[in-house]
């Protein structure tokens, strides 16, 4: 039998000519792959090839992301006597760029496989998680300091529908911390400039805008149909209205707030843990200035907290990772310190307590 090459280009490979295809990516089981691949960790394959490959004459194609791990595997396998093994040169990346078919893509197009490639390589997202992101509807309340990084990263991540609620217009003082808006957007509605930003970034994302102030009277309607709500508002009345509507709809909320050089972030979900009012039951004294207009704020701090909110929203959508449910994280930008505080459901909470069951 003619010995096959150590490496073979995608265009020169007929997968059906091999007895088996082994994918040695550590995250392979959640990723797009060649039809018929089996997933074996590189360490396991090299430690005991006989438990995976039937005989030394078995024709084996080995694949990975870019062809490095598979090349190592083939070199070691040949040393062990498995001479009919070959590595897919350039890996799955090269296979995809050649326009060749992949399995396990969960309906993703070739363009989407390329765009979200770095997600597909993350075991906790993969093709299945990316499909969940594309099917999700995230409602973002506020398109300002927190909302800007939230909107930017969720749009880039491929969240299928972004619903943005904000009643404000772009002011020159916003540009210090709200990078989705520009000089050309001054005096325009923030929801309009946010929509233009998203459309220029990712055509996969459908944008729904509401140029209105979220209040108790309209919160339930505005939050209907959300997969996740991101509370990027800047006042306590809106936060309590968001919370009440989210509890009524059974939707989790990724919450954050910023004060000068400090911030706090958590996830609230009354079906599994505390809601916002469990942790913040009282409205603060309105005579104490807490808004950034009065006390100032460092723009990069809003970027840090908003990016963390986007991360929490993504974890909630894909259903992987440990969310901040039950934990309030305090951020001190002056010292670059994070403090984690446990928070719990209040049985006497006026919104989600036992009396409302």
C-alpha positions as CSV (number, residue, x, y, z in Angstrom):
1,X,0.0,0.0,0.0
2,X,1.4,3.4,-1.0
3,X,2.2,5.5,2.0
4,X,0.3,8.8,2.2
5,X,1.9,12.2,2.8
6,X,2.5,13.7,6.2
7,X,0.3,16.6,5.3
8,X,-2.4,17.1,2.6
9,X,-4.0,20.3,1.3
10,X,-7.8,20.6,1.6
11,X,-8.4,20.6,-2.1
12,X,-6.5,17.3,-2.5
13,X,-8.5,15.4,0.2
14,X,-11.4,13.2,-0.3
15,X,-12.7,12.4,3.2
16,X,-14.5,9.3,2.0
17,X,-11.1,7.8,1.1
18,X,-10.1,7.6,4.8
19,X,-11.2,4.9,7.2
20,X,-11.5,7.4,10.0
21,X,-11.1,11.2,10.7
22,X,-9.8,12.2,14.1
23,X,-10.3,15.8,15.3
24,X,-7.7,16.6,18.0
25,X,-9.1,20.0,19.0
26,X,-9.7,20.2,22.7
27,X,-12.9,22.1,22.0
28,X,-13.9,20.1,18.9
29,X,-17.1,18.7,20.1
30,X,-18.8,22.1,20.0
31,X,-17.3,23.3,16.7
32,X,-17.9,22.9,13.0
33,X,-16.0,19.9,11.7
34,X,-15.5,17.5,8.8
35,X,-18.4,15.0,8.4
36,X,-17.8,11.8,10.3
37,X,-15.0,13.2,12.6
38,X,-14.5,11.7,16.0
39,X,-13.1,13.8,18.8
40,X,-10.1,12.6,20.6
41,X,-7.9,14.8,22.8
42,X,-4.3,15.0,21.4
43,X,-2.9,13.7,24.7
44,X,-5.2,10.7,24.8
45,X,-4.5,9.8,21.2
46,X,-0.7,9.9,21.6
47,X,-0.8,8.1,25.0
48,X,-2.7,5.1,23.6
49,X,-3.3,5.2,19.8
50,X,-4.2,1.5,19.6
51,X,-7.4,2.2,21.6
52,X,-8.5,4.7,18.9
53,X,-7.0,3.4,15.6
54,X,-7.9,-0.2,14.7
55,X,-4.6,-1.2,12.9
56,X,-1.4,0.4,11.7
57,X,-2.7,0.2,8.2
58,X,-5.9,2.2,8.9
59,X,-6.0,5.3,6.7
60,X,-6.5,8.2,9.1
61,X,-7.0,11.9,8.5
62,X,-6.1,14.1,11.5
63,X,-7.6,17.6,11.8
64,X,-7.4,20.6,14.2
65,X,-7.9,24.4,13.9
66,X,-4.9,25.4,11.8
67,X,-3.0,22.2,11.3
68,X,-0.4,22.5,14.1
69,X,-1.8,19.9,16.6
70,X,-2.7,17.5,13.8
71,X,0.8,17.7,12.4
72,X,2.3,16.9,15.8
73,X,-0.2,14.0,16.1
74,X,0.8,12.6,12.7
75,X,4.5,12.9,13.4
76,X,4.1,11.0,16.7
77,X,1.8,8.4,15.2
78,X,4.2,7.6,12.4
79,X,7.0,7.2,14.9
80,X,4.7,4.6,16.6
81,X,4.2,2.8,13.2
82,X,0.9,4.4,12.0
83,X,2.3,5.4,8.5
84,X,-1.1,5.8,6.9
85,X,-1.9,8.9,8.8
86,X,-2.0,12.4,7.3
87,X,-2.6,15.9,8.7
88,X,-5.0,18.4,7.1
89,X,-2.7,21.2,6.1
90,X,-4.0,24.5,7.5
91,X,-6.7,22.7,9.5
92,X,-10.4,23.4,9.6
93,X,-9.6,27.1,8.9
94,X,-8.0,26.2,5.5
95,X,-10.9,23.7,4.8
96,X,-13.4,26.4,5.4
97,X,-11.6,29.0,3.3
98,X,-11.6,26.6,0.4
99,X,-15.4,26.6,0.6
100,X,-15.6,22.9,1.5
101,X,-18.5,21.5,3.5
102,X,-18.5,21.3,7.3
103,X,-20.8,19.5,9.8
104,X,-21.9,20.7,13.2
105,X,-22.3,24.3,12.0
106,X,-25.9,24.5,13.4
107,X,-27.1,26.4,10.3
108,X,-24.3,28.9,10.2
109,X,-23.4,30.2,6.8
110,X,-19.8,30.1,5.5
111,X,-19.7,33.9,6.1
112,X,-20.8,33.4,9.7
113,X,-18.4,30.6,10.3
114,X,-15.6,33.0,9.3
115,X,-17.0,36.0,11.2
116,X,-17.6,34.1,14.5
117,X,-14.5,31.9,14.1
118,X,-13.1,32.9,17.5
119,X,-16.4,32.0,19.2
120,X,-16.5,28.7,17.5
121,X,-13.1,27.9,19.0
122,X,-14.3,28.6,22.5
123,X,-15.7,25.4,24.0
124,X,-18.3,27.2,26.0
125,X,-19.8,28.9,22.9
126,X,-19.0,26.8,19.8
127,X,-21.5,26.6,16.9
128,X,-24.4,25.7,19.2
129,X,-23.8,28.8,21.3
130,X,-23.3,31.0,18.4
131,X,-26.7,29.9,17.0
132,X,-28.3,30.7,20.3
133,X,-26.7,34.2,20.1
134,X,-28.1,34.7,16.6
135,X,-31.6,33.7,17.9
136,X,-31.5,35.9,21.0
137,X,-33.3,39.2,21.6
138,X,-31.4,41.4,24.1
139,X,-33.1,44.5,25.3
140,X,-30.6,47.2,26.2
141,X,-32.0,50.0,28.4
142,X,-29.7,53.0,27.8
143,X,-27.4,53.9,25.0
144,X,-24.9,56.0,27.0
145,X,-21.8,55.2,29.0
146,X,-22.6,51.6,29.9
147,X,-24.9,51.0,26.9
148,X,-22.2,51.9,24.4
149,X,-19.8,49.0,25.1
150,X,-22.7,46.7,25.7
151,X,-24.2,47.5,22.3
152,X,-20.8,47.4,20.6
153,X,-19.8,44.0,21.9
154,X,-23.2,42.3,21.7
155,X,-23.5,43.5,18.1
156,X,-20.1,42.2,17.3
157,X,-20.9,38.9,19.0
158,X,-23.8,38.4,16.7
159,X,-26.8,38.8,19.0
160,X,-29.6,38.4,16.5
161,X,-31.9,41.2,17.8
162,X,-30.8,44.2,19.8
163,X,-33.6,46.3,21.1
164,X,-32.4,49.7,22.3
165,X,-34.4,52.0,24.6
166,X,-33.2,55.6,25.1
167,X,-34.9,59.0,25.0
168,X,-31.8,61.1,24.9
169,X,-29.9,63.0,22.2
170,X,-26.1,63.0,21.6
171,X,-24.3,65.8,23.3
172,X,-20.6,66.7,23.0
173,X,-20.0,65.8,26.6
174,X,-21.2,62.2,25.8
175,X,-18.3,61.6,23.5
176,X,-15.8,61.2,26.3
177,X,-17.3,57.8,27.3
178,X,-19.8,56.8,24.6
179,X,-17.8,55.7,21.6
180,X,-20.7,54.4,19.5
181,X,-21.7,58.0,19.0
182,X,-19.6,60.5,17.0
183,X,-19.3,64.2,16.2
184,X,-21.5,63.8,13.2
185,X,-24.3,62.5,15.6
186,X,-24.5,65.6,17.8
187,X,-28.1,66.6,18.5
188,X,-29.4,63.3,16.9
189,X,-31.2,60.7,18.9
190,X,-28.9,58.2,20.6
191,X,-31.0,55.3,19.4
192,X,-30.5,56.4,15.8
193,X,-26.7,56.7,16.1
194,X,-26.6,53.4,17.9
195,X,-28.6,51.8,15.1
196,X,-26.3,53.2,12.5
197,X,-23.2,51.9,14.4
198,X,-24.7,48.4,14.6
199,X,-25.6,48.3,10.9
200,X,-22.1,49.4,9.9
201,X,-20.6,46.6,12.2
202,X,-22.8,43.5,11.7
203,X,-25.5,42.9,9.1
204,X,-26.6,39.8,11.1
205,X,-28.1,42.0,13.8
206,X,-31.7,43.2,13.6
207,X,-32.1,46.5,15.4
208,X,-35.3,47.6,17.1
209,X,-35.3,51.1,18.7
210,X,-37.6,52.9,21.1
211,X,-36.9,56.6,21.5
212,X,-38.7,56.8,24.9
213,X,-37.9,56.9,28.6
214,X,-38.5,53.6,30.2
215,X,-41.0,54.0,33.1
216,X,-43.2,51.9,35.2
217,X,-46.1,52.5,32.8
218,X,-44.3,51.1,29.7
219,X,-41.6,48.8,31.1
220,X,-43.6,45.6,30.7
221,X,-44.4,46.3,27.1
222,X,-40.9,47.4,26.2
223,X,-39.3,44.3,27.8
224,X,-41.7,41.8,26.3
225,X,-40.0,39.1,24.2
226,X,-36.5,39.7,25.7
227,X,-34.1,36.8,26.1
228,X,-32.0,38.9,28.4
229,X,-32.3,42.5,29.6
230,X,-29.2,44.7,30.1
231,X,-29.9,47.5,32.5
232,X,-27.6,50.3,31.4
233,X,-29.9,53.0,32.7
234,X,-28.7,55.9,34.9
235,X,-31.4,56.4,37.4
236,X,-33.0,54.4,40.2
237,X,-36.6,54.8,39.0
238,X,-35.8,53.1,35.7
239,X,-33.9,50.3,37.5
240,X,-36.8,49.5,39.7
241,X,-39.2,49.6,36.7
242,X,-36.9,47.3,34.7
243,X,-36.7,44.9,37.6
244,X,-40.5,44.7,38.1
245,X,-41.1,44.1,34.4
246,X,-38.3,41.5,34.2
247,X,-39.6,39.6,37.2
248,X,-43.1,39.6,35.6
249,X,-41.7,38.3,32.3
250,X,-39.3,35.8,34.0
251,X,-36.3,37.3,32.2
252,X,-32.7,37.7,33.7
253,X,-31.2,41.2,34.0
254,X,-27.5,42.0,33.6
255,X,-27.1,45.1,35.8
256,X,-24.4,47.6,36.3
257,X,-23.9,51.1,37.5
258,X,-21.0,53.5,37.7
259,X,-20.1,56.4,40.1
260,X,-17.0,58.5,39.3
261,X,-14.2,55.9,39.5
262,X,-16.3,53.1,40.9
263,X,-18.8,50.6,39.7
264,X,-20.9,47.6,40.6
265,X,-22.3,44.7,38.5
266,X,-24.6,41.7,39.1
267,X,-27.1,39.5,37.5
268,X,-30.7,39.4,38.8
269,X,-33.1,36.6,38.1
270,X,-36.0,36.1,40.5
271,X,-36.7,32.6,39.2
272,X,-33.3,31.4,40.5
273,X,-32.1,34.0,42.9
274,X,-32.5,37.6,44.0
275,X,-34.0,40.4,42.0
276,X,-32.8,44.0,42.0
277,X,-35.1,45.1,44.8
278,X,-34.0,42.2,47.0
279,X,-30.5,43.8,47.0
280,X,-31.5,47.5,46.7
281,X,-34.9,47.7,48.4
282,X,-35.0,51.5,48.9
283,X,-34.8,54.5,46.6
284,X,-31.9,56.7,47.6
285,X,-32.2,60.3,48.9
286,X,-32.9,62.3,45.7
287,X,-31.1,65.3,47.2
288,X,-27.7,63.4,47.0
289,X,-26.0,64.0,43.6
290,X,-25.2,60.6,42.1
291,X,-25.4,61.3,38.3
292,X,-22.3,61.8,36.2
293,X,-23.4,65.2,35.1
294,X,-23.0,66.4,38.6
295,X,-20.1,64.3,40.0
296,X,-18.2,63.3,36.9
297,X,-17.1,59.8,35.6
298,X,-14.1,58.3,34.0
299,X,-15.1,57.0,30.6
300,X,-12.9,53.9,30.7
301,X,-14.7,52.8,33.9
302,X,-18.0,52.7,32.0
303,X,-16.2,50.7,29.3
304,X,-15.0,48.2,31.9
305,X,-18.4,47.7,33.5
306,X,-20.3,47.8,30.2
307,X,-18.0,45.1,28.7
308,X,-18.6,43.0,31.8
309,X,-22.4,43.4,31.3
310,X,-22.0,42.2,27.7
311,X,-20.1,39.2,28.9
312,X,-22.8,38.3,31.5
313,X,-25.5,38.6,28.8
314,X,-23.6,36.3,26.5
315,X,-23.1,33.7,29.2
316,X,-26.8,33.8,30.0
317,X,-27.7,33.3,26.4
318,X,-25.4,30.4,25.6
319,X,-26.2,28.8,29.0
320,X,-22.5,28.2,30.0
321,X,-20.1,29.8,32.4
322,X,-20.8,30.9,36.0
323,X,-23.0,34.1,36.0
324,X,-22.9,36.8,38.7
325,X,-26.3,35.6,39.9
326,X,-26.1,35.8,43.7
327,X,-23.0,37.9,43.6
328,X,-22.5,41.7,43.6
329,X,-19.1,42.7,42.3
330,X,-17.8,46.1,43.3
331,X,-15.1,47.8,41.2
332,X,-12.6,50.4,42.4
333,X,-10.9,52.0,39.5
334,X,-8.5,54.0,41.6
335,X,-7.0,50.8,43.0
336,X,-8.0,48.4,40.2
337,X,-9.7,46.2,42.7
338,X,-12.7,43.9,42.5
339,X,-14.6,42.9,45.6
340,X,-17.2,40.1,45.4
341,X,-20.1,40.2,47.8
342,X,-22.7,37.4,48.2
343,X,-26.3,38.6,47.8
344,X,-29.5,36.5,48.3
345,X,-33.2,36.5,47.6
346,X,-35.3,38.4,50.2
347,X,-38.4,36.4,51.1
348,X,-40.0,39.7,52.1
349,X,-39.2,41.4,48.8
350,X,-42.1,43.5,47.6
351,X,-41.5,42.4,43.9
352,X,-40.5,38.7,44.1
353,X,-41.0,37.7,47.7
354,X,-43.1,34.9,49.1
355,X,-46.3,37.1,49.2
356,X,-46.1,37.4,45.4
357,X,-45.9,33.6,44.8
